[in-house]
Amino acid sequence: MSTLSNATNIFWQECQIGNPERQKLLNQKGCVVWITGLSGSGKSTLACSLSRELHSRGKLSYVLDGDNLRHGLNKDLGFKPEDRTENIRRTGEVAKLFADAGLICVASLISPYRRDRDVCRAMLSDANFIEVFMNMPLELCEARDPKGLYKLARAGKIKGFTGIDDPYEPPLNCEIEIKQEGGVCPTPNVMAGQVACYLEEKGFLEC
């Protein structure tokens, strides 16, 4: 049986209402805010805080959380390198659809491999993919350990855990980097404000 990627009898269907019309209706520009970092670095916290901040400004966003996606769209995937790659690919394709719909899509995933994140960036115009690096040290993330995963990984009960026995490849040219200042982590509101200000400066919050 032929796979979709090999099919030759499919065609792109254009519609009269496209991205410009949707963006005008919402008075915003669709984009993908891709938050990456170690487990426990604050990705989900930032994603939810940013969503609230955008909502307060009358802007429509949607959060694609890595754990949530593994309850549905990606529930058939494990954590082997090839499964991680497919996990990110699927998420990137969905994020692209949300951005095309005119929404500000906030994707929050460890997404440890630089190549996989770059593939998602290539799905959109470069300006519409905003990579946010939660640059928090492993020691801090492990001390937080909100889900108890580092403890299990250290005990050998979880294999291939990012930061312990599987690598994390930090971004080389991210748009936004969030890190400690003087050993203190910024609050969720401060982090969300930083990203929202970037979106405002780049013209995403109006059409």
Summary of the structure (lengths in Angstrom):
residues: 207
radius of gyration: 17.9
end to end distance: 44.7
largest distance: 58.5
contacts: 602
relative contact order: 0.21
helix: 43%
strand: 15%
